[in-house]
Amino acid sequence: PVIFKDPELPRNTPKRSIETLLKCEFSNDCEVIARKRFREVDAVLSWLLEYAPSRLTGTGACVFAEFDTESEARQVLEQAPEWLNGFVVKGVNLSPLHRAML
């Protein structure tokens, strides 16, 4: 993706263990670049952040928000801008693929 070629993308973020990542504030090095380059990403994140913590998946192919209940998530989705496609899912701590491999 074009994001990886952006000169403003940080190239020196230290590697961190999962244990460390779970204890620190979330950040995604690609978010600033994705929001700057793709107005749709910026618009969706700006809108979602009004309701719940929201962020990119990886380089920004998708965005998501965390809600305490399915009902809250559905209420916000019903208010989504017409141009936005979305859905509600329940998060899992272990992927179904990983579980199948155990």
Secondary structure in CASP SS format (residue, H / E / C, confidence):
PFRMAT SS
TARGET T0000
AUTHOR 0000-0000-0000
METHOD secondary structure of the structure
MODEL  1
P C 1.00
V H 1.00
I H 1.00
F H 1.00
K H 1.00
D C 1.00
P C 1.00
E C 1.00
L C 1.00
P C 1.00
R C 1.00
N C 1.00
T C 1.00
P C 1.00
K C 1.00
R C 1.00
S C 1.00
I H 1.00
E H 1.00
T H 1.00
L H 1.00
L H 1.00
K H 1.00
C C 1.00
E C 1.00
F C 1.00
S C 1.00
N C 1.00
D C 1.00
C C 1.00
E H 1.00
V H 1.00
I H 1.00
A H 1.00
R H 1.00
K H 1.00
R H 1.00
F C 1.00
R H 1.00
E H 1.00
V H 1.00
D H 1.00
A H 1.00
V H 1.00
L H 1.00
S H 1.00
W H 1.00
L H 1.00
L C 1.00
E C 1.00
Y C 1.00
A C 1.00
P C 1.00
S E 1.00
R E 1.00
L E 1.00
T E 1.00
G C 1.00
T C 1.00
G C 1.00
A C 1.00
C E 1.00
V E 1.00
F E 1.00
A E 1.00
E C 1.00
F C 1.00
D C 1.00
T C 1.00
E H 1.00
S H 1.00
E H 1.00
A H 1.00
R H 1.00
Q H 1.00
V H 1.00
L H 1.00
E H 1.00
Q C 1.00
A C 1.00
P C 1.00
E C 1.00
W C 1.00
L C 1.00
N C 1.00
G C 1.00
F C 1.00
V C 1.00
V C 1.00
K C 1.00
G C 1.00
V C 1.00
N C 1.00
L C 1.00
S C 1.00
P H 1.00
L H 1.00
H H 1.00
R H 1.00
A H 1.00
M H 1.00
L C 1.00
END
